[in-house]
Structures are given as structure tokens and as C-alpha cells.
Amino acid sequence: METRSIIKEFKYDFPLEKVWSAVTVNEELIHWLADKVTGRPKLGGTFSWTWNLGPEGELTSTGIYKKIVPFQELILQWQDHPAGDIELKLEFEKEGEDSTLLKLTNSGYPTGEKFDHWIEAASEGWDEESMHLLQYLRKN
């Protein structure tokens, strides 16, 4: 089956170690990504992210850690995504002493109109989450 991907790059004027920590430590993720996070980064380990949607209730997404190369790469695969086998690959590159490039590839979205809203929502969502991450990094 043919699939589509979202590919984005975000530059943060913060050290690589700080960005890596913000993206991989549950106690930091809850300040910018989700309301509740479980599962520590461990190869083959599971994770879940829960968002409180107010009157609509909660949304929880679960998956596994497929690859972890500290301070370089993190790959997660969703186990329960309605669009199918969706994968998130995050690549971290140090740019100077106090700057980090985060490359995001969110892949596995099937082609076809019925899946267009999933890829569009994910693309917009990652843009929004990147701003939340930037705000978090600035405060901490």
C-alpha cells in the first residue's frame, strides 16, 4: 500500500541535551505535549499520551519505541492509530553550542481522500506542538 509522510524541520536555539530531554522525559512532555504520559523510552517498550479535551473527554494514543539512539534519533510506532501503522521519527542534530535542529518524519498515512484529514491534522498538530515545545524551552 502506498503511504504519505509529513516531513518537517524545527530549529531551536537551545542545546541538544535540553531539547532531547524535553522530548524524551515524561515529566517534561506533560508541560508541552500531552496532559498525561506513561512509559519510559526503552527499546520495545510501550508509551501512551493522553490529552484532556474538556467536554469531549480524553484521547489516549499508545505505541512502542522502535529505535532509540540517545541524543540522535527516536522512532515511535502507534499501535492504535485509526489511519493504520503510523510512525514518528525524530532526528536531533547539534548546530553549534546552543542550537538544535529537530527533523520530524511522521509516516505511514495511506493515500486516498478518506485519510486526507488525518495527515492534514497531524501536519497542523506538529506545527502547533513545535511552538509549545519552543515556549517550554524558553521557560525552563
C-alpha positions as semicolon CSV with decimal commas, in nm:
position;residue;x (nm);y (nm);z (nm)
1;M;0,000;0,000;0,000
2;E;0,124;0,345;-0,090
3;T;0,160;0,584;0,204
4;R;0,236;0,950;0,267
5;S;0,463;1,127;0,512
6;I;0,488;1,459;0,688
7;I;0,843;1,592;0,693
8;K;0,930;1,899;0,897
9;E;1,236;2,065;1,045
10;F;1,235;2,282;1,355
11;K;1,534;2,478;1,481
12;Y;1,562;2,557;1,849
13;D;1,823;2,791;1,991
14;F;1,884;2,559;2,283
15;P;2,147;2,289;2,346
16;L;2,083;1,942;2,208
17;E;2,074;1,788;2,556
18;K;1,795;2,025;2,663
19;V;1,583;1,954;2,354
20;W;1,640;1,577;2,384
21;S;1,532;1,586;2,748
22;A;1,218;1,788;2,670
23;V;1,117;1,531;2,406
24;T;1,202;1,212;2,597
25;V;1,139;1,277;2,968
26;N;0,778;1,222;3,075
27;E;0,797;1,489;3,344
28;E;0,884;1,740;3,071
29;L;0,648;1,610;2,800
30;I;0,347;1,683;3,021
31;H;0,434;2,054;3,010
32;W;0,413;2,090;2,633
33;L;0,286;1,777;2,453
34;A;0,020;1,585;2,644
35;D;-0,164;1,601;2,976
36;K;-0,051;1,253;3,083
37;V;0,244;1,049;2,959
38;T;0,336;0,695;3,058
39;G;0,614;0,460;2,952
40;R;0,982;0,550;2,959
41;P;1,188;0,543;2,639
42;K;1,311;0,183;2,619
43;L;1,357;-0,018;2,303
44;G;1,040;-0,224;2,254
45;G;0,876;-0,051;2,549
46;T;0,528;0,094;2,531
47;F;0,414;0,452;2,574
48;S;0,084;0,636;2,598
49;W;-0,001;1,002;2,559
50;T;-0,333;1,132;2,691
51;W;-0,493;1,467;2,615
52;N;-0,779;1,616;2,816
53;L;-1,019;1,753;2,555
54;G;-1,254;1,921;2,802
55;P;-1,621;1,838;2,746
56;E;-1,524;1,585;2,478
57;G;-1,339;1,373;2,736
58;E;-0,991;1,230;2,695
59;L;-0,798;1,096;2,398
60;T;-0,521;0,844;2,458
61;S;-0,277;0,723;2,196
62;T;-0,047;0,426;2,255
63;G;0,254;0,281;2,082
64;I;0,601;0,132;2,112
65;Y;0,956;0,263;2,100
66;K;1,111;0,113;1,785
67;K;1,452;0,280;1,794
68;I;1,642;0,492;2,044
69;V;1,985;0,641;1,977
70;P;2,043;0,886;2,264
71;F;2,077;1,247;2,151
72;Q;2,040;1,143;1,784
73;E;1,724;0,953;1,694
74;L;1,394;0,837;1,836
75;I;1,139;0,626;1,644
76;L;0,792;0,553;1,781
77;Q;0,513;0,349;1,621
78;W;0,148;0,386;1,712
79;Q;-0,043;0,070;1,792
80;D;-0,389;0,221;1,784
81;H;-0,392;0,494;1,519
82;P;-0,716;0,494;1,318
83;A;-0,519;0,558;0,997
84;G;-0,305;0,245;1,040
85;D;0,065;0,184;1,103
86;I;0,177;0,538;1,176
87;E;0,539;0,602;1,270
88;L;0,714;0,907;1,415
89;K;1,085;0,951;1,354
90;L;1,267;1,233;1,535
91;E;1,625;1,314;1,441
92;F;1,830;1,552;1,654
93;E;2,129;1,744;1,518
94;K;2,353;1,977;1,712
95;E;2,409;2,307;1,534
96;G;2,675;2,497;1,723
97;E;2,691;2,505;2,101
98;D;2,340;2,627;2,172
99;S;2,127;2,528;1,876
100;T;1,947;2,209;1,778
101;L;1,778;2,100;1,456
102;L;1,489;1,860;1,508
103;K;1,386;1,670;1,196
104;L;1,042;1,512;1,218
105;T;0,908;1,246;0,982
106;N;0,555;1,126;1,057
107;S;0,490;0,845;0,809
108;G;0,252;0,566;0,713
109;Y;-0,057;0,770;0,624
110;P;-0,249;0,586;0,349
111;T;-0,327;0,766;0,026
112;G;-0,686;0,849;-0,061
113;E;-0,934;1,115;0,035
114;K;-1,067;0,921;0,331
115;F;-0,728;0,966;0,502
116;D;-0,660;1,327;0,398
117;H;-0,796;1,469;0,724
118;W;-0,554;1,254;0,927
119;I;-0,243;1,379;0,751
120;E;-0,367;1,740;0,746
121;A;-0,449;1,731;1,118
122;A;-0,113;1,573;1,202
123;S;0,076;1,832;0,999
124;E;-0,103;2,120;1,170
125;G;-0,067;1,946;1,505
126;W;0,311;1,913;1,475
127;D;0,341;2,282;1,385
128;E;0,142;2,367;1,698
129;E;0,335;2,124;1,918
130;S;0,666;2,267;1,793
131;M;0,552;2,608;1,918
132;H;0,454;2,455;2,254
133;L;0,799;2,296;2,275
134;L;0,966;2,629;2,198
135;Q;0,761;2,802;2,470
136;Y;0,852;2,528;2,717
137;L;1,223;2,551;2,634
138;R;1,216;2,929;2,682
139;K;1,058;2,897;3,028
140;N;1,286;2,624;3,160
